[in-house]
Amino acid sequence: MYDPSITADGRTEPYRWRWLILAVMIVAEIMDLLDASIVNVAGPDLERSLGAGSVGLQWVIGGYALTLGAGLVLGGRLGDRYGRRRMFLIGLAAFTAASLLCAAAPTIESLIAFRLLQGIAGAMLLPQGLGLLRENFSGPELTKVFAIFGPVLGLGGIIGPVLGGFLIEGDFFGLGWRSVFLVNLPIGIAALIVAAKFVPRKAGDGTVRVDMTGAAQVAASCALLVLPLNQGQESGWPLWTWLCMAASAIGFALFALQQRRTAAAGREPLVTPGLLRKPAFTVGLGGIALFFGGLVGTQLVLTLFLQIGRHFTAGEAGLGNLTLAVGTAIGGAVSGAFLADRIGRKVLQIGPLVQFVGAAVLWFELAGLEAASFSIRDIAAGVAVMGTGAGMVIAALFSFILGAADDDEIGSASGVLSAVQAVGGSTGVAVFGSVFFAQAEAGDFTGGFHRALLVQMCLLVVFFAITFLLPRKGRPEDEQHGITAERAADGSGTDQHLTV
């Protein structure tokens, strides 16, 4: 039977619509990044519209990241079994529908529930992206794809608060905060139509078994961690909050044990057990959680300080985040362009030191503020320096932690790191939100920001110490996503456990 994709000399021609696949994957990723950050500027509007208090706001922001992180590795395994195209379409449709439900939410409780559903849909959607790209690109083209992928996704994270502020302040059709979710509808529907038409069908591997026991353990352990962190400050930190956090630690330990037993019994675990026996990798997981918990938490506190403490509008608060975004972009460009390759692991040590200096500068800038004459220029220097240090770390962090993993473990390692990043961000929202609101509820907004900065500085010190346990050199970009250059060229390798 004639196959037009096979040339006369037996070579397989690349799929003609593969660049449309890249465009759809980028759109899906940007939808996730926007939803992770766009709600940050909606706090006051949610309070006026739905009566959302500090705990409710923390759940709206952090709940999405919680269910996303808890389900990412499971989503990757479902793609292995049932096919990446099928799971991508299901996840994209569910994500778009959940966005509509969020926009229509009549109460803060229903909005939180719909945000949790949106995170679950994202966990089914996002892990399929890199697998689909690897199925349709190879060799130098694959490297080029990753070179496009990273900066575009970084831009998505940067424009989230800015776009959110623009939509809320514009109050188009009287929708207010609801427009930050409705913006997903035309994007999601268009991406769904293109994906259904142009992403090629490829059957999954029916022999792949999905470890639902391990997935349930991860979800329960994550919930036991984030629930008390979100509720504890308002409740006065009763005994149950501490018992939940202790149970979470036990749950993660039992998960690691269960994964080893599953592998020993000849079944397929969610996570390659060998990873959990590598000290550099497991310590690196702690570094990922600390770094992104501090970064996401500090971004949230900055926005809350501007809106609640200094009465900025949503649009002004969104623009106020531009200083941080520009600093992050500059730091990432410098690190990614030459620093990481030239000085190796030292870039991960310079980055947190720069962030620490920026946090100290910002602390003193806040101490000298006069409320009546405040403008974003008063804190721009500290915020920009913090962003620069963060960008230096973000551009290189994953490659150095993945340097501890063997080639056949890269896919699984990528999934675990992405999940820890999301859960770390959710935990950061809970911790930093609690620290800020403990002072802000008494009217001391500057004091709340000061305390949050002190927490961030402590996390940076611990992260700096952890970097000495990471490999001295990071992995090349293509190997970070579970494929070596040689295997990319001949199309071999495994697609298991891939996530973003």
N, C-alpha and C positions, 0 to 999 in steps of 0.2 A: 504494500500500500504506500502510495506516495506521501511523503511528509515534507512540506515546503520549508520547514525549519532546518532540514539537513541538506548541506551543500554536496556538490559532486565528490569532493574529497573526504566526505564522511564527517566533517565538523558540524556541530550544532550552532546555528545562528542565534544570536540573542533575541529575546522576545521583543517585537517591534514597539510595543506600547509600554516598555519597562519604565520610561521616565515619567509617565503618568502615574505609575504605581508609587514612585518616589514622592510625587506631589501629594498624592492622597495620604501617604504615611506621614508626611510633614504636617498636613492639615490636622490629622487626628492627634498628633503629638502636641501641636499648638493649642488645640481645644483643651487638652488636659492641663497644660501649663497655665493657660488663661484662667481655667476654673480653679486652679490651686491658689492663684494670687489675686484674681479680679475682685473677689468678695471682700478683701481686706479693707477697702475704702467704703464698704456699704454699712458699717456698724451703726452710725447715727440714724440712717434711714431705716434700718431694720428695727431699731429701738422705737422710732416713732410709729412705724407701720404695724409691727407685730408685737411690740412690747418686749423685744429681746434684751435680756440683761447681759452681764459680762459672761456668765457661764454659757448662755445660749449662743452668743457670738463665737466663743471658743469652739463650741461643738459644730457650728456651721462651717467654720474654717478648718478645724482640725479633724472633724469626723470624716470628711472626704479623703484626706490623706491617710487616715487610719484604715478604712476598708480597702483603699487602693493598695497600700503597702501590704496588708495582710493577705491579699488575693493575687498578687503579681506572679508569684512562682507557680501557684495553682493554675492561673490563666495560661502560662506557658506550656504546662503539661497538657492542658485540655487542647491546645493548638496542635501539639504533637500527635494526640490521639485522633481528634476529629477533623483535622485539617485547618491550616492557618487562615485560608480565605473564609471558610465558614465561620470560624470564631471571630474573625475581624468584622464581618458583616453583622453578626449577632451583637457583638460588643458595641459597634458604632450605632446601630439602631437603638439599642438599650440606652446608651449614653445620651443620644439625642432626645429620646422619650423622657428620660429622667430629668434632663434640662428643662423640658416643658413643665413637668410636674413641679420642679423647684420654682419656676416662674409663677405658677398658679397656687403655690402654697398659701393656705388661709391663716395658718398659725406658725409660730416659731417651732413648735414640736414637729409639725408635719414637714417643715422645711428641713429640719435636721434629719428626719427619716429619709426624705428624698435625696439629701446630700449623701447619706450613707449608701443608698442604692446607686447613686451616680458613681461613687468610688468603686463599687463592685463591678459596675459596667466597664469602668476604665481599666480595671484589673483584667477583664476578659479581652479588652480591645488592645491595649498597649503592647503586651508581650508578643503579639503577632507581627508587629512592624518590621523588626530587624530580620526575623525569619523569612518574611516575604521578600525583603530586599536581597537577602542572600540567595534565595531561590532564583532570582531573576537578574542578578548582577554577579560578576566574577572578575578576578584579576585587577588590573589598574582601575577599571570602572568602579569596582566595589570600594576601593580606597577613595576615589573621587566622591562617591555617594556619601561616605562618612564625613568627608571634608565639608560637604554642603550641609549635612544633617546637623552637626554640632552648632555652628554659628546661628542657623535659623532657629533652632530650639532655644538657644540663649536669648535671641531677640524676643521670642514668645514670652519667656519669663519676665523680661524687662518691661514689655508694654502692658502687662496685665493690670497693674494698679492705675496706669495712665488711662487706658481704655475704660476701665471701670469708673474712674472719676468722670471722664467725659460723658459716658452714658447716663450716669446718675444725675449729674448736674444739668445735662441737657433735658432730662425728664421728658423724653420723646413720647408723645401720645399719653402723657400722664402715667407712664409705667414705672418711673422711679427705679428702685433697685431691681425690679423684676427684669429689666432690660439686660442686665448682666448675664442672665441665664438664657433669655430669648435669642441673644446673638448667636447661640449655638445652633439654632434651628435651621436657618438657611445654609450655614456652613456644613452642618452634619448631613442634611438631606442631599446637598450637592455632592459631598464626598461619598455618600452611600450609593448614589446613582452611578458615579464614575467607577467606584470600586466594583460594583456588581457587574458592570459591563466590561471592564478592562483587566481586572485582576484574574489571571488564569486559574482554572480549577486544578487542584492537586489533592489527591486523597490523603487523609491522615494515615497513621500507622495504628491499625486496630489492635495490635499486640501490646501497645503501650498501656500500662496500668497506672491509674491515677490514685495516688496515696491520699485518700480523703481523710484518713485518721490524722495524718501529719498536717494536712491543711486545716482541719478543725482545731488542732492543738495550737497552731500559729495564730489563728483568728482569736481564740479564747485568751491566749497569753497577751496579745496586743490589747484586747479590750480591757483586761484586768489591769494593764498598765495605764492606759489613757483615761479610763473612767474616773479613778480617784484623783488623778492630776487635774482633771477638769472640774470636778465637784468639790475637791478637798478644801480649797481656800474659802469658798462661801459657806461650807458646812463646819468650818473650824477644825478640820483635820481630825475627825473622830477615828476610833480604832479600826473600823472597817476599811478605811482608805489605806492604812498601813498593811493590813492583812491582804488586801487585794494586790498591792505592789509586791509583797512577798510571794504570793501565789503566782504572780506573773513570772518572777524569776525562776520559780520551781517549774512552771510550765515550759519555759524555753529550754531549761536543762533536760526535762523529760522528752521534749521534742528532739533534741540532739541524740539522746539515747535511743529513741524510737527509730530515728533515721538509720542509725548504725545497725540495729536489729533487723530492720526491713531489708537492708542491703545484704546482711549476713545470711538471711533466709532466701536469697536469690530473687527477691522482688525489687521493683524500681522505686527508690525513695524520691521525695521532692527535691532534696539537696544531696549532692554527691558527698558521702560521709567523709571522704579524705580531706575535704576542705576544712571541716571542723577540727581536724587534728593538726592543722597548720597554725602555729602560734601567731605568725605574722598576719595571716588572713583574719583570724578571729579578733586579734587586737585591732586590725584595720576596720572591722565592722564597728567596733566601739568608736573609732575615730570618725567614721562616716556619720554615725548617730549624733555624736557630740557636735561635729562641725555644722551639719545641716539643721540640727535642733537649735543651735545658737544663731545661725544665719536667718532662718525663717522666723524665729522668735523675735529677734531684734528688728527685722523688717516690720513685723506686726506692731511692735511697741512704737516704732517711729510713726507709723500711720495713725495709731490710736492717740499718740501724744499730739500730733498735728490737728486731728479732727476734734477730739474731746477736750484736750488740754488747751489748745490755742484757737479753737473754733474755726479751723480751716473748712472750707467746703470740700465735698468729695473730689471735685476737679482740682482744687488747689493742693489737696493732699496727694493726689495722683502725681501731679507735677513735682511735688516736693520729694517724691521718690526718684525723680530723674537723676539727682546728684549721686545717689547710691548706685543707680543703674549705670551711669556713665563711668563711675569709678570701677565698677565690676567689669565693664566691657574693656576698659583700658588695661586693668590688671590681667584679665584673661588673654588679651591680645599679646601682651608682653611675655607672659608665661608660655602660652602655646606656641608663639612664633620662634622663640629661641632659648628662653631661660631653662625650661624643663629638659631640653636636649643637652644643653651645655653644662648645667650644674646639677642635674639629676635631682635627688631627693631634697637637696638644700632649698629648692623652690617651695617645698611644703613646710619648711621651717621659717623661711623669710616671710611667707604669706601671713601666717598667724601673728608674727611679730609686728608686721605692718598693721594688721587689724587691731592688735592690742594698742598700738600707738594711736590709731584713729579713735578707738573707744575712749582712751584717756583724754585726748583732745576734746572729744564731744562732751565728756563728763564736765570738763572745766568750762566749755562753752555754755552748757546748760546752767552751770552754777552762776554765771555772770549775766544771765538774761534778765531783761526787764519786760514783763508781760505786755505792757502797753505798746511797746515799739518792736515787738518780735516780728522777724521775717525769716524765711528759709535761709537767707544769706548768713544769718547769725550762727548757724550750725553746719553750713555747707562744707567747711574744711574737714571737720571730723568725720562727717558722713562719707565724703568722697574718699578719704584715706582708708576708712573701713571697707568701702566697696572695692578699692584697689587691691587690698590684701585678700579679700574674699575671692576676687576674680583670679588671682594668682594660684590659689589653692584649687578652685573649681576646675580650671583648665587641665590640671595634672593629676588630681587625687585618685581617680578610679584606676588609671593605668598603673600607678605604683602599688596599689593594694592588689590588683589582679596579677602583678608580678610575682606574688607568692603562690599563685595557682599553676598547676600543670596544664599543658595544652588541652587535654581531654576534660578538664574541669572548668574551662573558661566560660562556657555557656551557663552552667549552673552558678558559677561565681558571680557573673553579671546580674543574674536574676536576684540572687540574695542581696547583693549590694544595693540594687535599685529598691528592693523592698525595705531594707533597713533605712535607706535615705528617706523614703516616704513616711515610715513610722517615726523616724527621728524628727522629721518636720512636724508631724502631728504632736509629738511629745513636747517639742519646743513651743508650739502654740499654747499648749496647756500650762507649761511651767512659766514661760515669760508673761503670758496673759495673767496668771494668778499673781505673780510678783508685781506687775504693774497695777492691777486693779486693787491690790491690798492697800496701796497708798492713794490711788486715784479716787477711790470711793470716799476718802476723807478730804478730797479736794487738792491733794498734794501731787499734782501730775508730774512735776519736775522730779520730786522724790521717787516716784514710781519708775520714771525713766532712768534715774541714777541707779536704783537697785537692779534694774534689768541689765544695765551696762556692767555692773559689778559681777553679776552672774555670767554674762558673756565673757568677761575678762578671765574669770576662773576656768571656764570651759576652754578658752584658747590656750591657757597654760597647760592644761591636761592634754589637749590635742597636740601641742608642740612636743610634749614628752613622748607621745605615742609615735610620732613620725620617725623617731630613731629606731623603731622596730620594723619599719617597712623596708622593702628592697631598695637598693641604691639607685636603680634604674627602672623606669616604667616600661610597659609593653607598647609596641607600635599600635597605632589606631585600629588597624584591621584585626590584630590579635585580641584587642579588647573586646571584640564582639564575637569571639569564639571561633575565629578562623585564621589560619596562618596564610602567608602569601602563597606558598606552594599549593596548599589545599584549596585556596581560592582559585588558583589558575586552572586546576583540574576538576573543580566543582565538587570535591569530596569534603567530608567532614560531617559532623552531626549538627542537627538543628535543635537538639533538646535543650530545654530550660532557658531558651532565649527570652530576655526581657529588655526593656529600654533602660 
